[in-house]
């Protein structure tokens, strides 16, 4: 492996020279798959970089990317990296106000955006380059001649913040490339592989593991038509997908769909399925289990090598259940702040319940308080313009993750809890309670609030966290402005206010369940809400 590679520009050059005739990307458009060879991708990257230069973008300038998953997203990201500019990937689900905040905070000069999102957010008063125009920029036949170093900033990735303004994680070329090379060392992936991209590309897990890693190793990346399970399975079947990165919610939905289909076929099918499952428990995973459950594999294209789960904790029973079908799910762990992968299970070293062992060059330790800390070349430079927040998590070269865990004698890491109050949804998205509380407490009629992550008890999201809010009404407000303080009317008014707030928040931040509490929230001597006590008192 070429250890000399230390920048994303060198990643692009490497893949172009080694895999130029193979397909880098494909996406279904007008019922046909449009394919982009590494040769064509290189040309488009070079041409877009030239266009950005013509628009006044230089090394170090920030440029936002806002789009659904598509080949042009990856082309835009790499074009920026190859000219020394800084990519600012944005969540396509954000509302206009949130996008404005991030564009202002990052100082982005240009936004590369899809036509659909440009129409959804007409108020974005920034120079725009439409994704659909990417193939119209011709002329450049090589990458910009600008010199890029591994410590140069490659991306600012925003995670939810605490006061309505999220934190920008600064990732260098060296941070990201070290993670790419770390993946390449432990996975045998190449031009014969086909990744299906379903997670949002602004999510660092997908950026590194589902896009840049496969691109470096010469695999093809197929972009799912939509996130509907029917379309995902159809794309898998049509293109022969071999590997897929996903979050626990996706694997739960897949697993439930398999069981539901068996249930709908009647008692004979159910009895046969039960017998095969029982038999599979006594058989090795490969290849006999695959043959027992041939219909399951055939429906997904018949070429699945393995799935990768990240972003949130997955139920070990789901991994075990897929294993009985002859499908391996490998769990990994990381944070945006670590570009993102810290640990990962592999085909040779897969321990159910563990998030795997540390990548090469990554060191993991457990503090006396049980917190997982990490250091290595993939650890972020810091939070953009927030040295105060950076100092809270980067200490002596170590990243303090806020997660609690243990490491066994063989180096396998197990996550057992969190020191932080972050809510991790089934989609692997972090929701910061105090950010949602910030908005709740500004609503008329709300005196104070406490936001908690509560596990869903049943359905496809069972075992995953959703956002609950415990709210204390401001009864004096209702007496003064509404001329009443009737409990039922107060609760109804607050429900309406929260419903309106939900429409203004990104979908994953929305309050799923609201509980009204008539007495003050329990607090510390410094007036901080005791979340654990609220949870206990509310029976959560």
Legacy VTK file of the C-alpha trace (Angstrom):
# vtk DataFile Version 3.0
C-alpha trace
ASCII
DATASET POLYDATA
POINTS 540 float
0.000 0.000 0.000
1.416 3.417 -0.956
2.152 4.918 2.458
3.250 8.141 0.770
-0.402 9.062 0.288
-1.384 11.721 2.809
-3.894 13.998 1.030
-7.208 13.536 -0.718
-5.685 14.906 -3.910
-3.238 12.004 -3.863
-6.177 9.632 -3.278
-7.814 10.931 -6.482
-4.581 10.646 -8.478
-3.980 7.114 -7.160
-7.474 5.868 -8.075
-7.419 7.507 -11.501
-4.111 5.877 -12.441
-4.957 2.454 -11.015
-8.651 2.050 -11.853
-9.367 4.520 -14.664
-11.364 2.050 -16.783
-13.480 0.743 -13.891
-16.714 2.328 -12.722
-16.453 4.698 -9.770
-20.145 5.666 -9.479
-23.528 4.714 -10.852
-27.068 5.964 -10.300
-30.426 5.081 -11.813
-31.899 7.898 -13.882
-34.833 7.599 -16.287
-34.947 3.872 -15.535
-31.341 3.330 -16.689
-28.107 3.201 -14.706
-25.797 6.081 -15.544
-22.202 5.010 -14.988
-19.176 7.160 -14.229
-15.763 5.597 -14.787
-12.802 6.712 -12.679
-11.534 8.323 -15.885
-14.732 10.387 -16.253
-14.798 11.185 -12.519
-11.244 12.549 -12.757
-12.259 14.750 -15.696
-15.343 16.079 -13.883
-13.379 16.722 -10.686
-10.743 18.643 -12.637
-13.329 20.673 -14.572
-15.365 21.569 -11.480
-12.201 22.664 -9.679
-11.462 24.946 -12.656
-14.995 26.373 -12.537
-14.677 27.049 -8.813
-11.393 28.829 -9.452
-13.161 30.985 -12.074
-15.743 31.874 -9.410
-12.962 33.198 -7.191
-12.451 30.193 -4.929
-8.888 29.697 -3.741
-7.003 27.424 -1.376
-8.429 27.681 2.148
-11.814 29.108 1.079
-14.903 27.366 2.440
-17.529 26.005 0.045
-20.787 24.383 1.178
-22.253 21.218 -0.353
-26.008 20.689 -0.084
-27.556 17.837 -1.997
-29.166 14.451 -1.942
-26.825 11.478 -2.442
-25.567 11.406 -6.024
-22.273 11.116 -7.959
-22.007 14.908 -8.194
-21.807 15.128 -4.393
-18.633 13.065 -4.408
-17.260 14.944 -7.407
-17.867 18.266 -5.640
-16.217 17.096 -2.422
-13.108 15.838 -4.236
-12.893 18.904 -6.496
-12.711 21.104 -3.397
-10.130 18.829 -1.791
-7.961 18.848 -4.908
-7.820 22.642 -5.074
-7.098 23.089 -1.375
-10.530 24.539 -0.578
-12.509 23.421 2.465
-15.723 21.433 1.992
-18.642 22.223 4.299
-21.051 19.284 3.887
-24.579 20.192 5.000
-27.516 18.018 5.974
-30.107 18.042 3.178
-32.852 17.821 5.831
-32.010 21.159 7.463
-34.440 24.059 7.289
-33.438 27.361 5.630
-32.731 29.136 8.925
-30.314 26.398 10.032
-28.537 26.458 6.662
-28.138 30.242 6.932
-26.544 29.832 10.367
-24.017 27.287 9.116
-23.142 29.225 5.975
-22.499 32.309 8.119
-20.532 30.440 10.778
-18.302 28.705 8.231
-17.875 31.780 6.053
-18.742 29.776 2.950
-18.264 31.763 -0.267
-20.112 29.441 -2.651
-22.661 26.652 -2.280
-22.743 23.619 -4.574
-26.377 22.565 -4.463
-28.878 20.347 -6.247
-31.618 22.019 -8.261
-34.339 20.529 -6.022
-32.785 21.949 -2.853
-32.041 25.301 -4.496
-35.766 25.549 -5.256
-36.653 24.507 -1.700
-34.393 27.206 -0.243
-34.740 30.207 -2.585
-33.638 32.628 0.160
-30.046 31.378 0.160
-28.273 34.496 -1.104
-24.954 32.907 -1.951
-23.276 32.181 -5.277
-24.682 28.815 -6.364
-23.335 26.059 -8.570
-26.000 23.528 -9.450
-25.082 19.849 -9.221
-26.889 19.264 -12.509
-24.381 21.557 -14.262
-21.320 19.518 -13.218
-21.026 17.758 -16.573
-21.261 21.056 -18.468
-17.915 22.266 -17.139
-15.342 21.049 -19.617
-11.816 21.979 -20.517
-9.606 21.013 -17.595
-7.779 17.726 -18.144
-5.774 17.614 -14.951
-6.099 18.526 -11.292
-5.072 22.003 -10.070
-1.332 22.413 -9.520
-1.814 23.776 -5.998
0.318 22.154 -3.288
-1.633 20.538 -0.470
-0.210 19.284 2.821
-1.627 16.659 5.149
-2.232 19.212 7.910
-4.301 21.437 5.626
-7.995 21.637 6.414
-10.158 19.468 4.128
-13.615 19.783 5.675
-15.663 21.446 8.374
-18.382 19.016 9.403
-21.120 20.396 11.621
-22.553 18.434 14.516
-25.466 19.624 16.628
-24.459 22.261 19.123
-25.705 23.449 22.484
-27.103 26.915 21.796
-28.726 26.661 18.396
-25.375 27.048 16.597
-23.806 23.624 15.889
-20.098 22.887 16.266
-17.871 22.675 13.188
-15.478 19.725 13.370
-12.248 20.603 11.529
-10.865 17.572 9.686
-7.547 17.763 7.863
-6.461 15.829 4.802
-4.258 13.741 7.087
-7.156 12.972 9.446
-9.374 11.658 6.666
-6.682 9.868 4.670
-5.390 8.031 7.750
-8.919 6.650 8.209
-9.158 5.652 4.545
-5.839 3.798 4.723
-6.905 2.225 8.018
-9.982 0.769 6.326
-7.935 -0.457 3.372
-5.591 -2.384 5.678
-8.327 -4.524 7.204
-10.753 -5.034 4.310
-10.094 -6.842 1.042
-12.085 -4.578 -1.251
-11.512 -3.819 -4.926
-13.004 -3.240 -8.401
-15.205 -6.321 -8.085
-17.109 -4.756 -5.204
-20.228 -2.635 -5.414
-21.200 -0.414 -2.467
-24.783 0.775 -2.124
-24.893 4.306 -0.725
-27.980 4.905 1.421
-26.749 6.986 4.362
-26.602 10.775 3.849
-23.198 11.657 2.412
-22.744 14.609 4.762
-22.637 12.004 7.571
-18.911 11.381 8.156
-19.476 7.617 8.461
-20.789 7.541 4.888
-18.230 10.074 3.618
-15.306 7.932 4.762
-16.570 4.350 4.828
-19.170 4.502 2.056
-17.505 6.916 -0.377
-13.815 7.762 0.074
-12.724 4.306 1.233
-14.375 2.460 -1.686
-13.154 5.155 -4.107
-9.563 4.640 -2.947
-9.850 0.852 -3.308
-11.422 0.926 -6.768
-14.926 -0.256 -5.840
-18.054 1.057 -7.552
-20.497 3.152 -5.505
-24.160 2.791 -6.454
-26.475 5.517 -5.177
-29.871 4.272 -3.990
-32.891 5.672 -5.838
-34.601 6.471 -2.538
-34.596 5.377 1.093
-37.723 3.275 0.651
-36.872 -0.341 1.500
-38.499 -1.510 -1.755
-36.167 0.660 -3.852
-33.111 -0.231 -1.793
-33.703 -3.971 -2.276
-34.448 -3.371 -5.973
-31.145 -1.507 -6.461
-29.310 -4.286 -4.622
-30.847 -6.921 -6.860
-30.312 -5.003 -10.122
-26.666 -4.086 -9.523
-25.332 -6.993 -7.462
-24.408 -5.026 -4.359
-21.637 -6.672 -2.311
-21.199 -4.277 0.632
-23.382 -1.693 2.327
-22.920 0.690 5.240
-25.986 1.351 7.344
-27.356 2.320 10.727
-29.239 0.018 13.151
-32.651 1.271 12.000
-31.955 0.063 8.445
-30.917 -3.428 9.567
-33.955 -3.644 11.878
-36.246 -2.757 8.969
-34.589 -5.356 6.723
-34.804 -8.038 9.399
-38.453 -7.287 10.190
-39.297 -7.308 6.458
-37.816 -10.811 6.089
-39.783 -12.135 9.075
-42.979 -10.384 7.953
-42.742 -11.902 4.466
-42.399 -15.377 5.969
-45.367 -14.705 8.271
-47.559 -13.644 5.346
-46.843 -16.851 3.381
-48.750 -19.052 5.816
-48.039 -21.824 8.304
-46.135 -24.103 5.917
-43.620 -21.360 5.127
-43.398 -20.469 8.825
-42.716 -24.073 9.813
-40.059 -24.487 7.116
-38.421 -21.202 8.112
-38.361 -22.257 11.780
-36.777 -25.598 10.858
-34.109 -23.963 8.677
-33.334 -21.401 11.366
-32.968 -24.146 13.950
-30.684 -26.113 11.629
-28.599 -23.024 10.859
-27.714 -22.637 14.551
-25.604 -25.799 14.334
-23.941 -24.951 11.004
-20.951 -22.751 10.125
-21.869 -19.311 8.705
-20.374 -19.818 5.259
-21.451 -21.126 2.813
-24.079 -23.574 4.054
-26.303 -21.022 5.784
-26.348 -19.010 2.568
-27.643 -22.041 0.684
-30.326 -22.692 3.285
-31.629 -19.166 2.841
-31.037 -18.775 -0.904
-34.332 -16.856 -1.454
-33.232 -14.171 1.041
-29.897 -13.732 -0.728
-31.425 -13.853 -4.186
-33.797 -11.024 -3.335
-30.793 -8.851 -2.433
-28.906 -9.718 -5.615
-27.115 -12.821 -4.359
-23.705 -11.172 -4.010
-23.742 -9.703 -0.506
-20.354 -10.130 1.188
-21.128 -8.241 4.384
-22.908 -5.248 5.890
-21.333 -2.606 8.139
-23.286 -1.027 10.976
-22.332 2.247 12.634
-23.687 5.522 13.945
-25.473 3.975 16.932
-25.540 0.763 18.959
-27.123 -2.217 17.223
-29.041 -4.955 18.994
-26.749 -8.049 19.065
-29.807 -10.197 18.316
-30.124 -8.526 14.911
-26.493 -9.372 14.094
-27.063 -12.940 15.272
-30.324 -13.216 13.307
-28.700 -12.078 10.050
-25.831 -14.451 10.776
-28.256 -17.374 10.721
-29.216 -16.307 7.187
-25.522 -16.359 6.230
-25.228 -12.567 6.214
-22.469 -10.964 8.278
-22.968 -7.594 9.957
-19.777 -5.935 11.184
-20.146 -3.273 13.835
-17.836 -0.272 14.124
-17.484 2.773 16.343
-16.330 6.319 15.958
-17.191 10.001 16.069
-17.227 12.839 13.584
-14.274 14.157 15.623
-12.243 11.068 14.630
-12.973 11.202 10.880
-14.898 9.023 12.077
-13.697 5.430 12.606
-11.906 4.399 15.789
-12.685 0.686 15.960
-14.214 -1.928 13.688
-14.980 -5.633 13.567
-13.662 -7.496 10.517
-14.572 -10.702 8.709
-11.726 -12.501 10.490
-12.304 -10.808 13.838
-16.006 -10.296 14.399
-17.260 -10.437 17.962
-21.013 -9.913 18.370
-21.712 -7.240 20.971
-18.342 -5.565 20.435
-17.554 -2.597 18.188
-14.272 -4.276 17.279
-10.636 -3.457 17.774
-8.845 -0.171 17.216
-7.647 0.649 13.705
-3.903 0.565 13.154
-2.305 3.819 14.405
-5.329 4.466 16.664
-4.891 4.042 20.405
-7.868 3.485 22.713
-7.822 3.737 26.509
-10.392 3.719 29.304
-10.052 6.422 31.981
-10.542 5.762 35.688
-14.084 7.126 35.253
-14.739 4.554 32.514
-14.667 7.048 29.629
-13.306 5.951 26.253
-10.502 8.199 25.020
-8.608 7.932 21.743
-5.627 9.366 19.952
-4.168 8.928 16.504
-3.662 10.663 13.145
-7.441 10.706 12.527
-8.319 12.930 15.489
-9.726 16.325 14.485
-7.839 19.591 14.547
-10.557 21.052 16.792
-13.903 22.832 16.624
-13.996 25.729 14.173
-13.655 29.069 15.986
-14.415 27.351 19.306
-11.162 26.857 21.262
-13.232 26.684 24.461
-15.177 23.631 23.267
-12.042 22.113 21.741
-10.290 22.274 25.119
-13.159 20.317 26.686
-12.640 17.240 24.494
-8.991 17.397 23.352
-6.643 16.976 26.296
-2.988 16.094 25.924
-3.574 14.769 22.405
-6.429 12.520 23.526
-10.023 12.807 22.327
-12.455 12.370 25.204
-15.410 10.681 23.533
-18.009 10.994 26.285
-18.790 7.296 25.815
-18.317 4.733 28.569
-16.905 1.302 27.798
-14.433 -1.459 28.420
-11.708 -3.287 26.513
-11.232 -7.043 26.875
-7.901 -8.875 26.934
-7.895 -9.285 23.149
-8.441 -5.588 22.505
-12.150 -5.729 21.629
-14.005 -2.592 22.675
-17.481 -2.713 24.224
-19.644 0.410 24.609
-21.615 0.326 27.846
-23.067 3.835 28.124
-22.502 7.558 27.725
-21.189 10.266 29.989
-22.650 12.884 27.688
-26.369 13.553 27.390
-26.335 13.132 23.614
-29.322 11.329 22.144
-28.259 8.983 19.334
-31.215 8.215 17.071
-31.627 4.958 15.178
-30.350 6.775 12.096
-27.050 7.428 13.866
-27.683 11.174 14.130
-26.683 12.977 17.329
-29.272 15.198 18.990
-28.068 17.466 21.783
-30.801 17.864 24.442
-29.784 21.397 25.404
-30.118 22.521 21.781
-33.758 21.367 21.637
-34.324 22.797 25.137
-32.995 26.143 23.905
-35.874 26.332 21.416
-38.479 24.881 23.780
-37.703 27.388 26.518
-38.274 30.287 24.111
-41.859 29.185 23.458
-44.590 31.230 25.178
-46.076 29.422 28.144
-43.073 27.173 28.834
-41.162 27.872 32.040
-38.497 25.172 31.678
-37.895 21.886 29.900
-35.819 18.748 29.978
-35.131 16.724 26.832
-34.265 13.033 27.135
-33.570 10.139 24.834
-36.082 7.355 25.457
-35.902 3.924 23.875
-38.792 2.891 21.659
-40.559 -0.154 23.100
-41.940 -1.767 19.939
-42.049 -1.633 16.147
-39.112 -1.386 13.706
-37.482 1.324 15.852
-37.601 -0.744 19.040
-34.557 -0.339 21.223
-33.618 2.949 19.538
-33.741 6.380 21.084
-36.222 9.103 20.217
-36.596 12.641 21.545
-38.932 13.144 24.517
-39.550 16.482 26.215
-40.662 17.052 29.799
-42.100 20.551 30.035
-43.073 22.707 33.018
-45.754 25.274 32.059
-45.516 28.930 33.011
-48.885 29.188 34.730
-48.433 32.888 35.445
-48.097 33.494 31.705
-51.393 31.728 31.056
-53.150 33.667 33.821
-51.850 36.963 32.490
-52.046 36.463 28.705
-54.626 33.729 28.257
-56.791 34.677 31.273
-56.860 31.086 32.499
-54.659 28.355 33.949
-56.913 25.363 33.421
-54.638 22.315 33.197
-56.289 20.781 30.133
-56.246 24.083 28.225
-52.645 24.762 29.256
-51.529 21.322 28.060
-53.403 21.773 24.778
-51.783 25.171 24.148
-48.297 23.796 24.846
-48.932 20.801 22.582
-49.808 23.218 19.767
-46.674 25.340 20.366
-44.416 22.274 20.338
-46.098 20.984 17.177
-45.336 24.312 15.479
-41.743 24.184 16.741
-41.354 20.684 15.314
-42.157 22.029 11.859
-39.228 24.445 12.156
-36.725 21.852 13.374
-34.832 19.284 11.319
-36.847 16.059 11.379
-34.415 14.126 13.569
-34.521 16.862 16.261
-38.299 16.897 16.561
-40.000 16.053 19.847
-41.580 12.631 19.448
-43.411 12.682 22.769
-44.301 15.511 25.144
-44.990 15.147 28.876
-46.285 17.990 31.030
-44.946 18.319 34.567
-46.611 20.707 37.009
-43.706 21.051 39.485
-40.215 22.473 39.033
-37.519 20.241 37.558
-34.941 18.906 40.053
-31.649 20.819 39.879
-28.117 20.886 41.243
-26.819 23.695 43.443
-25.593 25.389 40.264
-29.142 25.214 38.829
-28.392 22.525 36.259
-31.251 20.129 35.644
-30.621 16.642 37.050
-31.558 14.644 33.969
-31.109 11.276 35.633
-33.498 12.331 38.429
-36.067 13.639 35.935
-35.885 10.307 34.146
-36.406 8.445 37.430
-39.278 10.632 38.627
-41.059 10.431 35.260
-40.635 6.656 35.129
-38.469 6.744 31.991
LINES 1 541
540 0 1 2 3 4 5 6 7 8 9 10 11 12 13 14 15 16 17 18 19 20 21 22 23 24 25 26 27 28 29 30 31 32 33 34 35 36 37 38 39 40 41 42 43 44 45 46 47 48 49 50 51 52 53 54 55 56 57 58 59 60 61 62 63 64 65 66 67 68 69 70 71 72 73 74 75 76 77 78 79 80 81 82 83 84 85 86 87 88 89 90 91 92 93 94 95 96 97 98 99 100 101 102 103 104 105 106 107 108 109 110 111 112 113 114 115 116 117 118 119 120 121 122 123 124 125 126 127 128 129 130 131 132 133 134 135 136 137 138 139 140 141 142 143 144 145 146 147 148 149 150 151 152 153 154 155 156 157 158 159 160 161 162 163 164 165 166 167 168 169 170 171 172 173 174 175 176 177 178 179 180 181 182 183 184 185 186 187 188 189 190 191 192 193 194 195 196 197 198 199 200 201 202 203 204 205 206 207 208 209 210 211 212 213 214 215 216 217 218 219 220 221 222 223 224 225 226 227 228 229 230 231 232 233 234 235 236 237 238 239 240 241 242 243 244 245 246 247 248 249 250 251 252 253 254 255 256 257 258 259 260 261 262 263 264 265 266 267 268 269 270 271 272 273 274 275 276 277 278 279 280 281 282 283 284 285 286 287 288 289 290 291 292 293 294 295 296 297 298 299 300 301 302 303 304 305 306 307 308 309 310 311 312 313 314 315 316 317 318 319 320 321 322 323 324 325 326 327 328 329 330 331 332 333 334 335 336 337 338 339 340 341 342 343 344 345 346 347 348 349 350 351 352 353 354 355 356 357 358 359 360 361 362 363 364 365 366 367 368 369 370 371 372 373 374 375 376 377 378 379 380 381 382 383 384 385 386 387 388 389 390 391 392 393 394 395 396 397 398 399 400 401 402 403 404 405 406 407 408 409 410 411 412 413 414 415 416 417 418 419 420 421 422 423 424 425 426 427 428 429 430 431 432 433 434 435 436 437 438 439 440 441 442 443 444 445 446 447 448 449 450 451 452 453 454 455 456 457 458 459 460 461 462 463 464 465 466 467 468 469 470 471 472 473 474 475 476 477 478 479 480 481 482 483 484 485 486 487 488 489 490 491 492 493 494 495 496 497 498 499 500 501 502 503 504 505 506 507 508 509 510 511 512 513 514 515 516 517 518 519 520 521 522 523 524 525 526 527 528 529 530 531 532 533 534 535 536 537 538 539
